[in-house]
Amino acid sequence: MSLGRLHPITVATREIASIFGNMGFSIVNGPELEDDWHNFTALNVPADHPARDMQDTFWTKENPPRVPRTHTTSVSIRCLEEMARTGQTSMRAISPAKVFRNEATDMTHEAQFYQLDGFAVGPDITLAHLKGTFDRFYREYFGPDAKVRFRPSYFPFTEPSVEVDMWFQPEGKEGRWLEMCGAGMLHPQVLRNAGLDPEKIQGFAFGGGIERLLMVKYGIPDVRLFHSGDMRFVHGFEETTI
């Protein structure tokens, strides 16, 4: 009888959680069906903000409507609100979980995928802490030769904002920089929306696709393979190495 095995995303998520756990990050969860406040408005994306066009969104027919979350940054803002309610001044956490986008599927896009969002806040968190966090994560996940760089970017809930790139050089091919995730220092207005004082507490946040990490690490050509239900794909990985 053939034995079952864990899906590659599950195994990868556990490995990712272990790496971040060793850096002091806890794992947090939140609702997949989210309200507008936590998915958009509290993250500095009001109803008329052009950044809403960056994320194609499903909406329910309720009144008021809710949204299958477009990112797990919604979990981060819930954690910041909890910090404000309980008087905490520091926290670091990740939320690796499913998100949803109303978009056409192709080799690099899916209507549902898994995202790794995280944040670290405290009285003295800087952008240097963010870079150090990713330097360590990528070197542990991809190997000691992994190289990371930051590029200026824009996200409504971080300022300054950066794109995090990793140097990728497949065997026998020319190397290039690959965009892996977006990140930056939490925008002061986001901290205020959560009930925190940006004069006393600051921090960084980041978010990127888990499937993208696996595609780069194992040379997987099509993101749709992860959600195809094809058991040949699942059994193509050894649990001890992924």
DAQUI-V134255 format. One record per residue. RES is the residue in one letter. OMEGA is omega in degrees with one decimal (* if undefined). Layout:
RES/OMEGA  RES/OMEGA
//
This chain:
M/179.4  S/179.6  L/175.3  G/176.9  R/-178.3  L/176.5  H/180.0  P/179.2  I/178.5  T/-179.6  V/179.3  A/179.2  T/178.3  R/178.4  E/178.4  I/179.3  A/178.7  S/179.9  I/179.6  F/177.4  G/177.6  N/175.7  M/175.5  G/179.0  F/172.1  S/177.7  I/-179.2  V/-178.6  N/176.8  G/-176.5  P/174.7  E/176.2  L/-166.6  E/174.4  D/-176.0  D/-176.9  W/-175.3  H/-179.3  N/-175.2  F/-165.7  T/-180.0  A/179.3  L/174.9  N/177.9  V/179.2  P/-171.4  A/-176.8  D/-176.3  H/-178.9  P/179.6  A/177.1  R/178.6  D/-179.9  M/-175.7  Q/175.7  D/-164.3  T/166.9  F/175.1  W/174.2  T/179.3  K/177.1  E/174.0  N/0.0  P/-178.7  P/172.7  R/-173.9  V/166.2  P/-166.9  R/179.0  T/176.9  H/177.8  T/168.1  T/174.9  S/176.4  V/179.8  S/-178.4  I/175.5  R/177.8  C/178.3  L/176.1  E/178.4  E/175.5  M/-179.3  A/-178.7  R/-174.3  T/176.6  G/178.0  Q/-179.6  T/178.3  S/177.6  M/170.7  R/-174.4  A/172.5  I/177.1  S/176.3  P/-172.9  A/-174.8  K/174.3  V/-171.7  F/176.9  R/179.3  N/-177.3  E/178.7  A/-179.5  T/173.1  D/-174.4  M/-176.4  T/-178.5  H/175.0  E/177.3  A/172.3  Q/178.7  F/-177.8  Y/-177.1  Q/173.6  L/173.7  D/177.6  G/179.2  F/171.8  A/-179.6  V/179.7  G/-177.4  P/-171.1  D/178.7  I/-179.0  T/177.2  L/177.3  A/176.8  H/177.9  L/-179.6  K/177.8  G/178.3  T/-178.8  F/174.0  D/-178.2  R/-177.6  F/-177.0  Y/179.0  R/178.4  E/-175.9  Y/-177.0  F/-178.6  G/-173.1  P/-178.4  D/-179.0  A/179.4  K/-175.7  V/172.9  R/175.3  F/172.1  R/176.6  P/179.9  S/178.2  Y/168.3  F/-174.8  P/-175.7  F/175.7  T/176.6  E/0.3  P/178.9  S/-179.1  V/165.5  E/178.9  V/179.5  D/174.0  M/177.8  W/-175.0  F/-178.9  Q/177.7  P/-178.9  E/177.6  G/-179.3  K/-179.5  E/-179.9  G/178.0  R/176.5  W/178.7  L/174.9  E/-176.5  M/-179.7  C/173.6  G/-175.7  A/176.4  G/176.2  M/-178.4  L/180.0  H/179.1  P/-179.4  Q/176.6  V/177.4  L/177.8  R/179.6  N/178.9  A/-179.4  G/179.6  L/-179.9  D/-178.5  P/174.7  E/-177.1  K/-175.9  I/174.9  Q/-179.3  G/178.7  F/177.2  A/-179.5  F/177.7  G/178.9  G/-176.2  G/177.2  I/177.6  E/179.9  R/177.1  L/-179.9  L/179.5  M/179.2  V/-174.8  K/-173.7  Y/176.5  G/-179.7  I/-169.8  P/-170.3  D/-177.3  V/-177.4  R/178.1  L/-178.0  F/-173.5  H/-176.9  S/-174.9  G/-179.0  D/-176.7  M/177.5  R/178.4  F/-179.6  V/-177.9  H/176.6  G/-179.2  F/172.1  E/-177.2  E/-177.9  T/-177.0  T/-179.5  I/*
//
